[in-house]
Amino acid sequence: MNSLIYLLIALAVATTLGYYKGRKKNREIGGMIGTVTEEILSPREKEYVNIGGTLGHNFTYQLDPPFNEAKGTFTLLPRHSVLYLPLSLLITRHDRYYLHIYSSRELQGECHIIAKRYFPKMRVDIKGIDKLKRDNVPTREGEFILLWDNPRLEAKMRTLIENTEGIDTLLHFCCYRDNKVFFIHSIPRDPQLRQLLSGIYAGLPEFMKK
């Protein structure tokens, strides 16, 4: 009986310590994500909505031309839950960062840059994917699948990959002509998030119509 009591006490202590350590870590990551995104996008106005305490935020930014606004979400692993974290690592595997950037100008077409390792796991199907041109691009950081409908976009995607550091954390980038939106899905690591966002954001005007 004494052994069981000691085991329960040890579990309680580990759970409590893990809670505070995990919560602190998630706050640090969340703060980094917000700081980096704001510094690069320089929003006129910003709004954050919390998701489940330290699990993440939804955010909306009002931007200057040639953009209108940005809407994003980041969700973090439950590092504060010692018992659930191992299961979450098996299911989710990493923190997630999603960003939609809306353009005030028309875009040249539709294109996608998708990490090959992520392509089979995509939860949303790409409509009309069979009609898009396709090629694979190997890099030192991994292989990417390129999809496009306008021939002019192929070279722009390759340039974006070549000129962007932190590209190994990119899972999906796309440019949608119909609703004038860019989308970025990545793993928000420091310092790669800053490198990735700054490289992609600087290159977005190349995908717009002149």
N, C-alpha and C positions, 0 to 999 in steps of 0.2 A: 504493500500500500504506500509506504514511504517513497519508493521509487517512482510510483505513478504521480504522487504529489510533486516531487522534484521535477519530473518531466513536464507537468502542466505549468509549473512556475517558470521553468526555462522557456517554454513555448510562449507564455504570456510576455516575458521580458523581451524575447526576440521579436515578437509581433509589435510590441510597443516601440522598441528602438527602430525597427524597420519602417514603421509608420512615419515617424518624425524624419528619419533620414531620407525616405522616399519622397515625402512631401516637399522637403527642402530641395531635393534634386529636381523635381518637376517644376517647382517655382523658378529655379535657376534657368531651366531649359525654356520655359514659357516666357520668362523675361527676355532671354536672348532672342527668341523668335520675334517678339514684338518690337524690340529695339532695332534689330537688323532690318526687318520689313519696313518700319517707319523711316529709317535712315535712307534706304534706297528709293522708296516710292515717294517720300516727302509729301504726305497727304495734307490737304488744307484742313480737313476735318476728319475725325476718327471716332469710331465707336466699337467697344468690345462687349461681348456677351459671354459670361462664364458658362462652361459646360462641366457640371459635376465636380466643383471644387478645383482640384489641381489637375484634372484630366484634360483640360484644354479650353479653347475659346473660339467663338465665331467673331469675325471682325469685318468692319466696313470702312473703307477710306474714300474720301472725295479727292480726286486728283486733278491736276492741271492738264491742259491740252498737250499732246494729242490724245490724252486719255480722259475718261469720264470718272470712273470709280473702280475700286477693287473690292472684291469680296473674298474672304478666305476663312479657313478653318484649320486649326491644328489640334490633334488629339494625341495624348501622351500615354505611355504605358503606365499601368497602375503600380508604380514603384512603391507606393505607400502601403500596399497590400501584400504582405509576405506570402500569404497562402495562395492568393489568386495570381500573382505575378508569373510563376512558372507556366501556368496554363495559358496566360495571355501571351507569353513569349512564343509558345507553340502555335497559337492561332494568328496573332497580329505580327509578331516578330520585331517590330520597330515602331518608333513614333511616326506620325503621319502629318504631312503639311500639304494643304490644297489652296490654290490661289487662282481666282478668276480676275483678269484685268480687262476692262471694257474700253474699247477704242472709240474716239470721236470721229475717226476717219474710216473709210472703207478699207477692207483687207483684200489682199490679192487672191486669196483662195483658201483651201483647206489643206492642212498638213499636220503630220504627227511625227514626233520623235519618241520612241518607246524603248525602254531598256528591254533587251531580249529576254532576260531572266524574269521580267515582270509580265511580259506579253501574255503567257498562258494563264496568268492569275487575274487578269483584268475583269472587274465585275460589271463593267458597262461595255456593251458591244458598240463598235464603231459602225454607224449606218453607212451603207454603200461601200464598205471596205473593198469589195471585189472590183469596184470601178476605179480604185485609186492605184496609182503607180507605186511600186514597192522596191526597196533595196535594203541591204544590210551594210552597216558601217562598223568595222572593228576599230577599237581604240585601245589605248593602254589601260583604260579604266573599265572596259567591258564592251560588249557589242550592242549596237542600237539598230532598231528597225525604223526605216523611214517610209512614210506614206504621204502622197501628195496628189493633187489634181491639176495644179498649174505647173508646167515645166520650169517656170522661173523660181519656184520655191525650193527645188532640190538643192541648188547651190547655196541658197540662203541657210538651209538647215545644216548643211555640212560645215559652213562657215561658223554657225552658232556653236556647233559641237567643238570645233577646233579652237575657238577663241574663248570658251567658257571653262574656267577652272571649277573644280567641285562637281564636274559633270557625272562622276560616279554615283552621286546621290540622287540624280534625276531618274524618276520612274516614267513620267509621261509629260511631254509638252505638246500642246496643240494650238492651232490657229484656225478659228472658225469664221468663214466669211459671212455666213447667213446672219449671225447675231453679233458680229464684230467683237469677238471675245478671244482672249488668249487664256490658256489654262496651264498651270504648272502643278504637278504632283511630285513631291520629293520626300526624302528622309531628312528631317531638319537637324543636321549635325553642325557643330561649331568646329572650325571656321568655314566649312564647305557651304553652309547655307548662304553666307554673305557672298562668297565667290560665285555661287550658282546664280543667285538672284541678280547680282550686279551685272553679270555677263549677259544673262537673258534679257533683262530689262533694257539694257543699253542697245540690244540688237532688235527689239520689237519694231521700231519704225521701219526697218527694212522689209517687213512683211505687209506694210500698209501701201495703199495706192498713193502715188505722188499727187 
